[in-house]
Amino acid sequence: YVDVHPAELAVFAACSAGGYVVEGIVAGVYLRRVAQPARSWLAGERGHEPTLQAWSAAARLPLELLRRPSLYAIGAAGAAAVAIMLAAVLGLPAYHAALLFPTSYLLYLYSAVLRYIALELGMRPVLETVGERLPQASPPAFARVSLHRRLLATVPMVSWGTGILVAGLLTDDTRALDTIGLASVVAIAVTAVVSIWLSLVLADAVSAPIIDLRDATRRLGAGDLAVRVPVVTTDETGELAASFNAMVVGLAERERLREAFGAFVDPALTERVLAEGTDLRGEMIDASTLFLDVRGFTTFAESADAQEVVARLNALYEAVVPVILSHGGHANKFIGDGLLAVFGAPERHADHAARAVAAALEIARLVRQGVAGDLQIGVGVNSGRVVAGTIGGGGRRDFTVIGDPVNTAARVEAATRLTGDDILITETTLRALGAHGNGFEERPSVPLKGKTATVRLYAPRPDGEPRTRRQGTPS
């Protein structure tokens, strides 16, 4: 440190401050422009797009200043002016200004990094406020400065600044002033060789566990429940890795419960119960019901052992249930050797009748091909308004459909034994098929148990089947 005249110090300080003021004004203009979406959002402009734009603007704000070449040009001009002024104040030859310039410019870069950190800290409350209104769980993607780069940028600067300060405090005032520029350059070089290498080691030690956690999180998001994060440290990152592993174990256990639940309950119903809870309120909806029954099952069960009976039924249902699901239906109940399937509940389908009939035709075709041995079936399909919801008590609930159309479907299936058809549908279902019902022909009137009015029945024509659509086909 050297004594300088107050007037010289004032000129030097004014020159230094002037460069920072000019750079700060230009930076303020950039900040105001970039932050406009966030300012508008805070002023009351809400909505999907304004919220996304506000969050993105607040997140990008600190980095945007680091990407402005004009700010670095202003900083370089200010650093050059400071170097020239310092050389003049200290009475050094003009060429020493070139040696002082790196030190002066590095001070500006140091201030730019500190401003970035300050802006990032200042934007956190804004990001938290806007983030609560984001229309999606994950924030939009934008350019980021990794933790690795942050450490590489800040640690060497701290080391260099500390070294210069300590050297200044411990250096005798009798030192030669003509070495100050060279000393600054040497200090920068030593920092680059030693401090940056140490920063790389520190950055790797800090960021590597976090990168492992990030990659594991992405794999978990893709559905990999076997992913684990190695716990390689005893600090907070190690605790975070252990907590992540415990969370994955819990998710895997939940998925096993979901799969076990799905073995007894239709997947569509499983998802709805998990999303809405077990109390699915009753609704009056339009739906089609399919009732399937095995013909001659009582006689077969009397002559076969229990294992064979269960095996044959399981073979039948293993073929039937996937067909029902593929057409968007819900296997609602297994009643001994019978099955009740619903189309249009719990998942709504405007073409529920077409789906039910398509499933019935495919099931009949599979049974004729011998998927369940020599078992024969009858299928009845009916459409109408039913009540759908959960019913039960004592901790046990069951999703079901109630109404006359359900009972009629069972009666129609029973009528197949009289007509000799594998499939019968009602006139209500035929009308719901529209143009797709051309592949059916009417059967003679058959009295249905519990029905006073005549129910007109139709069976598939032997020469062709109606054109129907599977799940996912546009209506």
C-alpha positions as CSV (number, residue, x, y, z in Angstrom):
1,Y,0.0,0.0,0.0
2,V,1.2,3.5,-0.8
3,D,0.2,7.0,0.2
4,V,-1.6,8.9,-2.5
5,H,-2.9,12.5,-2.6
6,P,-6.6,12.8,-1.9
7,A,-7.2,14.4,-5.2
8,E,-5.5,11.6,-7.0
9,L,-7.5,9.1,-5.0
10,A,-10.7,10.9,-5.9
11,V,-9.9,10.8,-9.6
12,F,-9.0,7.1,-9.4
13,A,-12.2,6.3,-7.4
14,A,-14.3,8.4,-9.8
15,C,-12.8,6.6,-12.8
16,S,-13.5,3.2,-11.2
17,A,-17.0,4.0,-10.1
18,G,-17.8,5.6,-13.4
19,G,-17.2,2.4,-15.3
20,Y,-19.3,0.4,-12.9
21,V,-22.2,3.0,-13.1
22,V,-22.3,2.9,-16.9
23,E,-22.2,-0.9,-16.9
24,G,-24.9,-1.0,-14.2
25,I,-27.2,1.3,-16.2
26,V,-26.9,-0.9,-19.3
27,A,-27.4,-4.0,-17.1
28,G,-30.5,-2.4,-15.6
29,V,-32.0,-1.9,-19.1
30,Y,-31.4,-5.6,-19.9
31,L,-32.9,-6.6,-16.5
32,R,-36.0,-4.6,-17.1
33,R,-36.5,-6.1,-20.5
34,V,-35.9,-9.7,-19.5
35,A,-38.0,-9.4,-16.3
36,Q,-41.0,-7.9,-18.0
37,P,-43.1,-11.2,-18.0
38,A,-42.4,-11.7,-14.3
39,R,-43.3,-8.1,-13.5
40,S,-46.6,-8.4,-15.5
41,W,-47.4,-11.6,-13.6
42,L,-46.7,-10.1,-10.2
43,A,-48.9,-7.1,-11.3
44,G,-51.9,-9.6,-11.7
45,E,-51.6,-11.0,-15.2
46,R,-52.3,-14.7,-14.7
47,G,-53.1,-17.6,-17.0
48,H,-51.3,-20.6,-18.5
49,E,-48.8,-18.9,-20.8
50,P,-48.2,-15.8,-18.6
51,T,-47.3,-18.1,-15.7
52,L,-44.9,-20.2,-17.8
53,Q,-43.3,-17.0,-19.2
54,A,-43.0,-15.4,-15.8
55,W,-41.3,-18.4,-14.3
56,S,-38.9,-18.7,-17.2
57,A,-38.1,-15.0,-17.1
58,A,-37.3,-15.1,-13.4
59,A,-35.2,-18.2,-13.8
60,R,-33.2,-16.9,-16.8
61,L,-32.7,-13.4,-15.4
62,P,-29.3,-13.9,-13.6
63,L,-27.8,-15.9,-16.5
64,E,-29.0,-13.4,-19.2
65,L,-26.6,-10.7,-17.8
66,L,-23.7,-13.1,-18.1
67,R,-24.5,-13.6,-21.8
68,R,-24.5,-9.9,-22.8
69,P,-21.2,-9.2,-24.7
70,S,-21.9,-5.4,-24.4
71,L,-21.5,-5.6,-20.7
72,Y,-18.1,-7.3,-21.0
73,A,-17.0,-4.6,-23.5
74,I,-18.0,-1.8,-21.0
75,G,-16.2,-3.7,-18.3
76,A,-13.1,-4.0,-20.4
77,A,-13.2,-0.3,-21.2
78,G,-13.6,0.6,-17.6
79,A,-10.8,-1.8,-16.6
80,A,-8.5,-0.2,-19.2
81,A,-9.3,3.3,-17.9
82,V,-8.6,2.2,-14.3
83,A,-5.3,0.6,-15.3
84,I,-4.2,3.7,-17.1
85,M,-5.3,5.9,-14.3
86,L,-3.6,3.7,-11.7
87,A,-0.3,3.7,-13.6
88,A,-0.5,7.5,-13.8
89,V,-1.3,8.0,-10.1
90,L,1.6,5.7,-9.1
91,G,4.0,7.4,-11.6
92,L,4.6,4.1,-13.5
93,P,5.7,3.8,-17.2
94,A,2.8,3.6,-19.6
95,Y,3.4,-0.1,-20.4
96,H,2.6,-1.0,-16.8
97,A,-1.0,-0.2,-17.6
98,A,-1.1,-3.3,-19.8
99,L,0.1,-5.4,-16.8
100,L,-2.5,-3.8,-14.5
101,F,-5.3,-4.4,-16.9
102,P,-5.8,-8.1,-16.2
103,T,-6.1,-7.4,-12.5
104,S,-8.6,-4.6,-13.1
105,Y,-10.6,-6.6,-15.5
106,L,-10.6,-9.6,-13.2
107,L,-12.1,-7.4,-10.5
108,Y,-15.0,-6.6,-12.9
109,L,-15.5,-10.3,-13.6
110,Y,-15.5,-11.0,-9.9
111,S,-18.3,-8.4,-9.5
112,A,-20.3,-9.9,-12.4
113,V,-20.2,-13.3,-10.7
114,L,-21.2,-11.8,-7.3
115,R,-24.1,-10.0,-9.1
116,Y,-25.2,-13.3,-10.7
117,I,-25.3,-15.0,-7.2
118,A,-27.2,-12.0,-5.7
119,L,-29.7,-12.0,-8.5
120,E,-30.2,-15.7,-8.2
121,L,-30.9,-15.4,-4.5
122,G,-33.2,-12.5,-5.1
123,M,-35.2,-14.4,-7.6
124,R,-35.9,-17.4,-5.3
125,P,-39.0,-15.8,-3.6
126,V,-40.4,-14.9,-7.1
127,L,-39.8,-18.4,-8.4
128,E,-41.5,-19.9,-5.4
129,T,-44.5,-17.7,-5.8
130,V,-44.9,-18.3,-9.5
131,G,-44.0,-21.9,-9.2
132,E,-47.1,-22.5,-7.0
133,R,-49.2,-21.6,-10.0
134,L,-47.3,-23.5,-12.7
135,P,-49.7,-25.6,-14.7
136,Q,-47.4,-28.6,-14.8
137,A,-45.3,-30.4,-12.2
138,S,-42.0,-29.9,-13.8
139,P,-40.8,-26.3,-14.6
140,P,-40.0,-25.5,-18.3
141,A,-36.5,-26.3,-19.5
142,F,-34.0,-23.4,-19.8
143,A,-30.3,-22.9,-19.8
144,R,-28.6,-23.5,-16.5
145,V,-25.2,-23.0,-14.9
146,S,-24.1,-26.3,-13.3
147,L,-22.8,-26.5,-9.8
148,H,-19.5,-27.7,-11.3
149,R,-19.1,-24.5,-13.3
150,R,-20.2,-22.3,-10.3
151,L,-17.4,-23.7,-8.2
152,L,-14.9,-23.3,-10.9
153,A,-15.8,-19.7,-11.3
154,T,-16.0,-18.6,-7.7
155,V,-13.4,-20.5,-5.8
156,P,-10.3,-19.3,-7.9
157,M,-11.6,-15.7,-7.6
158,V,-11.9,-16.0,-3.9
159,S,-8.4,-17.5,-3.7
160,W,-6.9,-14.8,-5.9
161,G,-8.6,-12.0,-4.0
162,T,-7.5,-13.4,-0.7
163,G,-3.9,-13.8,-1.9
164,I,-3.7,-10.2,-3.2
165,L,-5.2,-8.9,0.1
166,V,-2.8,-10.9,2.3
167,A,0.2,-9.9,0.1
168,G,-0.8,-6.2,0.4
169,L,-1.1,-6.4,4.2
170,L,2.2,-8.1,4.7
171,T,4.3,-6.2,2.2
172,D,6.5,-3.3,3.4
173,D,5.7,0.1,2.0
174,T,9.3,0.4,0.7
175,R,8.7,-2.1,-2.1
176,A,9.3,-0.9,-5.7
177,L,6.1,0.3,-7.3
178,D,7.2,-0.8,-10.7
179,T,6.6,-4.5,-9.7
180,I,2.9,-4.1,-8.8
181,G,1.7,-4.9,-12.3
182,L,4.0,-7.9,-12.6
183,A,3.0,-9.1,-9.1
184,S,-0.7,-9.0,-10.1
185,V,-0.1,-11.1,-13.2
186,V,2.0,-13.6,-11.3
187,A,-0.8,-13.8,-8.7
188,I,-3.3,-14.6,-11.4
189,A,-1.0,-17.2,-12.9
190,V,-0.4,-18.9,-9.6
191,T,-4.2,-18.9,-8.9
192,A,-4.8,-20.5,-12.3
193,V,-2.3,-23.3,-11.7
194,V,-3.1,-24.1,-8.1
195,S,-6.6,-22.9,-7.2
196,I,-8.3,-24.1,-10.4
197,W,-6.9,-27.6,-9.9
198,L,-8.2,-27.6,-6.3
199,S,-11.5,-26.2,-7.6
200,L,-11.8,-29.1,-10.0
201,V,-11.3,-31.6,-7.2
202,L,-13.8,-29.8,-5.0
203,A,-16.4,-29.5,-7.8
204,D,-16.2,-33.2,-8.6
205,A,-16.5,-34.1,-5.0
206,V,-19.6,-31.9,-4.5
207,S,-21.3,-32.3,-7.9
208,A,-20.8,-36.0,-8.6
209,P,-23.2,-37.3,-5.9
210,I,-25.8,-34.8,-7.0
211,I,-25.4,-35.8,-10.7
212,D,-25.9,-39.5,-9.6
213,L,-29.1,-38.4,-7.8
214,R,-30.3,-36.5,-10.9
215,D,-29.7,-39.4,-13.2
216,A,-31.4,-41.8,-10.8
217,T,-34.4,-39.4,-10.6
218,R,-34.7,-39.5,-14.4
219,R,-34.6,-43.3,-14.4
220,L,-37.2,-43.4,-11.7
221,G,-39.4,-41.0,-13.7
222,A,-39.1,-43.4,-16.6
223,G,-40.4,-46.2,-14.4
224,D,-37.2,-47.9,-13.3
225,L,-38.1,-49.0,-9.7
226,A,-34.8,-50.9,-9.4
227,V,-32.7,-47.8,-9.5
228,R,-30.5,-47.0,-6.4
229,V,-28.1,-44.1,-5.6
230,P,-24.8,-45.2,-4.1
231,V,-24.3,-43.6,-0.7
232,V,-20.6,-42.5,-1.0
233,T,-20.4,-39.6,1.5
234,T,-21.4,-39.0,5.1
235,D,-22.6,-35.4,4.5
236,E,-26.0,-34.0,3.4
237,T,-25.6,-35.5,-0.1
238,G,-25.2,-39.0,1.5
239,E,-28.3,-38.4,3.6
240,L,-30.2,-37.3,0.5
241,A,-29.1,-40.4,-1.4
242,A,-30.2,-42.7,1.5
243,S,-33.6,-40.9,1.6
244,F,-34.0,-41.3,-2.2
245,N,-33.3,-45.1,-1.9
246,A,-35.9,-45.3,0.9
247,M,-38.4,-43.5,-1.3
248,V,-37.8,-45.9,-4.2
249,V,-38.3,-48.9,-1.9
250,G,-41.6,-47.4,-0.8
251,L,-42.7,-46.8,-4.4
252,A,-41.7,-50.3,-5.4
253,E,-43.8,-51.7,-2.5
254,R,-46.7,-49.6,-3.6
255,E,-46.3,-50.8,-7.2
256,R,-46.4,-54.4,-6.0
257,L,-49.6,-53.7,-4.1
258,R,-51.0,-52.1,-7.2
259,E,-50.1,-55.2,-9.3
260,A,-51.6,-57.5,-6.6
261,F,-54.7,-55.3,-6.5
262,G,-54.9,-55.4,-10.3
263,A,-54.9,-59.2,-10.3
264,F,-58.3,-59.0,-8.5
265,V,-59.7,-55.8,-9.9
266,D,-59.9,-54.4,-13.4
267,P,-56.9,-52.1,-14.2
268,A,-59.2,-49.2,-15.2
269,L,-61.0,-49.4,-11.9
270,T,-57.8,-49.8,-10.0
271,E,-56.5,-46.5,-11.5
272,R,-59.8,-44.7,-10.7
273,V,-59.9,-46.0,-7.1
274,L,-56.2,-44.9,-6.6
275,A,-57.0,-41.5,-8.0
276,E,-60.5,-40.8,-6.4
277,G,-60.6,-43.2,-3.4
278,T,-62.8,-46.1,-2.7
279,D,-66.1,-44.2,-2.5
280,L,-67.1,-43.9,-6.2
281,R,-70.5,-42.1,-6.0
282,G,-73.4,-43.6,-8.0
283,E,-74.0,-42.2,-11.5
284,M,-76.7,-42.8,-14.0
285,I,-75.0,-43.6,-17.3
286,D,-75.5,-45.2,-20.7
287,A,-73.7,-48.5,-20.9
288,S,-73.7,-51.9,-22.4
289,T,-73.5,-55.1,-20.4
290,L,-72.2,-58.5,-21.6
291,F,-73.2,-61.6,-19.7
292,L,-71.3,-64.8,-20.4
293,D,-72.1,-68.3,-19.1
294,V,-70.7,-71.8,-19.6
295,R,-73.2,-74.2,-21.0
296,G,-73.5,-77.6,-19.3
297,F,-71.1,-76.5,-16.6
298,T,-73.0,-78.2,-13.8
299,T,-72.8,-81.6,-15.5
300,F,-69.1,-81.1,-16.3
301,A,-68.4,-80.1,-12.6
302,E,-70.1,-83.2,-11.3
303,S,-67.9,-85.5,-13.4
304,A,-64.5,-83.7,-13.1
305,D,-62.3,-83.1,-10.0
306,A,-62.0,-79.7,-8.4
307,Q,-58.6,-78.9,-9.8
308,E,-59.7,-79.6,-13.4
309,V,-62.8,-77.5,-13.0
310,V,-60.9,-74.5,-11.7
311,A,-58.1,-74.9,-14.4
312,R,-60.7,-75.0,-17.2
313,L,-62.5,-71.9,-15.9
314,N,-59.2,-70.1,-15.5
315,A,-58.1,-71.0,-19.0
316,L,-61.4,-69.6,-20.3
317,Y,-61.2,-66.4,-18.3
318,E,-57.5,-65.9,-19.2
319,A,-58.6,-65.7,-22.8
320,V,-61.9,-63.8,-22.2
321,V,-60.7,-61.0,-19.9
322,P,-58.0,-59.6,-22.2
323,V,-60.5,-59.4,-25.0
324,I,-62.9,-57.5,-22.8
325,L,-60.1,-55.1,-21.7
326,S,-58.8,-54.6,-25.3
327,H,-62.3,-53.4,-26.3
328,G,-62.4,-50.9,-23.4
329,G,-64.7,-53.0,-21.2
330,H,-64.6,-53.8,-17.4
331,A,-64.8,-57.4,-16.2
332,N,-67.2,-56.5,-13.4
333,K,-68.0,-59.8,-11.7
334,F,-67.1,-63.5,-11.9
335,I,-70.2,-65.4,-10.8
336,G,-69.2,-69.1,-10.7
337,D,-69.1,-70.1,-14.3
338,G,-70.5,-66.8,-15.4
339,L,-69.0,-63.4,-16.1
340,L,-70.6,-59.9,-16.2
341,A,-68.7,-57.3,-18.2
342,V,-69.6,-53.6,-18.6
343,F,-68.7,-51.3,-21.4
344,G,-69.1,-47.6,-20.7
345,A,-68.3,-47.8,-17.0
346,P,-66.2,-46.9,-15.1
347,E,-64.5,-45.6,-18.3
348,R,-66.9,-43.7,-20.6
349,H,-67.3,-44.7,-24.2
350,A,-69.8,-43.3,-26.6
351,D,-69.6,-46.4,-28.7
352,H,-70.1,-48.8,-25.8
353,A,-72.5,-51.0,-27.7
354,A,-70.1,-51.5,-30.6
355,R,-67.3,-52.4,-28.2
356,A,-69.5,-54.9,-26.3
357,V,-70.6,-56.6,-29.5
358,A,-67.1,-56.7,-30.9
359,A,-65.9,-58.3,-27.6
360,A,-68.7,-60.9,-27.7
361,L,-67.9,-61.9,-31.3
362,E,-64.2,-62.3,-30.6
363,I,-64.8,-64.3,-27.4
364,A,-67.1,-66.6,-29.3
365,R,-64.5,-67.1,-32.0
366,L,-61.8,-67.9,-29.4
367,V,-64.0,-70.5,-27.7
368,R,-64.8,-72.2,-31.0
369,Q,-61.1,-72.4,-31.5
370,G,-60.8,-74.4,-28.3
371,V,-59.1,-72.0,-25.9
372,A,-61.0,-73.7,-23.0
373,G,-61.1,-77.2,-24.4
374,D,-64.6,-78.4,-25.2
375,L,-66.4,-75.8,-23.1
376,Q,-69.2,-74.0,-24.8
377,I,-70.6,-70.6,-23.9
378,G,-73.6,-68.3,-24.4
379,V,-73.3,-64.5,-24.5
380,G,-76.0,-62.0,-24.1
381,V,-75.5,-58.3,-24.7
382,N,-77.9,-55.5,-23.8
383,S,-77.7,-51.7,-23.6
384,G,-79.4,-49.0,-21.5
385,R,-79.2,-46.7,-18.6
386,V,-77.7,-48.2,-15.4
387,V,-76.5,-47.0,-12.0
388,A,-72.7,-47.4,-11.6
389,G,-70.9,-46.9,-8.3
390,T,-69.3,-48.6,-5.3
391,I,-71.5,-50.6,-2.9
392,G,-70.5,-52.3,0.3
393,G,-69.8,-52.0,4.0
394,G,-67.7,-53.2,6.9
395,G,-64.6,-52.2,5.1
396,R,-65.5,-54.1,1.9
397,R,-66.6,-52.3,-1.2
398,D,-67.3,-53.4,-4.8
399,F,-67.8,-51.5,-8.0
400,T,-71.0,-52.6,-9.6
401,V,-73.7,-51.6,-12.1
402,I,-77.4,-51.9,-11.2
403,G,-80.5,-51.7,-13.3
404,D,-82.9,-53.6,-15.6
405,P,-80.5,-53.6,-18.5
406,V,-78.1,-55.7,-16.5
407,N,-80.7,-58.2,-15.5
408,T,-81.9,-58.3,-19.1
409,A,-78.4,-59.2,-20.4
410,A,-78.4,-62.3,-18.1
411,R,-81.9,-63.3,-19.4
412,V,-80.7,-62.8,-23.0
413,E,-77.8,-65.1,-22.4
414,A,-80.2,-67.7,-21.0
415,A,-82.2,-67.4,-24.3
416,T,-79.2,-68.6,-26.3
417,R,-79.9,-72.1,-25.0
418,L,-83.3,-72.0,-26.7
419,T,-82.2,-70.4,-30.0
420,G,-79.0,-72.4,-30.3
421,D,-76.9,-69.2,-30.9
422,D,-73.6,-68.4,-29.2
423,I,-74.5,-64.7,-29.1
424,L,-77.7,-62.8,-28.8
425,I,-78.2,-59.0,-28.5
426,T,-81.3,-56.9,-27.8
427,E,-83.0,-54.5,-30.1
428,T,-81.7,-51.6,-27.9
429,T,-78.1,-52.7,-28.6
430,L,-78.8,-53.2,-32.3
431,R,-80.1,-49.6,-32.6
432,A,-77.0,-48.3,-30.7
433,L,-74.8,-50.1,-33.3
434,G,-76.4,-48.0,-36.1
435,A,-75.0,-49.0,-39.5
436,H,-72.8,-51.6,-37.8
437,G,-75.8,-53.7,-37.0
438,N,-76.3,-55.0,-40.6
439,G,-74.5,-58.2,-39.7
440,F,-77.4,-59.4,-37.4
441,E,-80.7,-61.1,-38.1
442,E,-83.7,-61.3,-35.8
443,R,-84.6,-64.5,-34.0
444,P,-88.1,-65.7,-33.2
445,S,-89.6,-64.2,-30.0
446,V,-88.5,-65.9,-26.9
447,P,-90.0,-65.3,-23.4
448,L,-87.5,-63.9,-21.0
449,K,-87.8,-64.7,-17.3
450,G,-89.1,-61.7,-15.3
451,K,-90.0,-59.7,-18.5
452,T,-93.6,-59.1,-19.3
453,A,-92.9,-57.2,-22.5
454,T,-91.5,-58.9,-25.5
455,V,-87.7,-58.3,-26.0
456,R,-86.7,-58.6,-29.7
457,L,-83.4,-60.6,-30.0
458,Y,-80.8,-60.7,-32.8
459,A,-78.0,-63.0,-33.6
460,P,-74.9,-62.7,-35.9
461,R,-75.5,-63.8,-39.4
462,P,-73.5,-66.8,-40.4
463,D,-72.2,-65.1,-43.5
464,G,-70.5,-62.2,-41.7
465,E,-70.0,-60.0,-38.6
466,P,-70.7,-56.4,-38.1
467,R,-67.9,-54.0,-38.4
468,T,-67.0,-52.8,-34.9
469,R,-64.1,-50.9,-33.4
470,R,-61.6,-51.7,-30.8
471,Q,-60.4,-49.4,-28.0
472,G,-58.5,-46.4,-29.3
473,T,-60.2,-46.4,-32.7
474,P,-61.8,-43.0,-33.4
475,S,-65.6,-43.1,-33.0
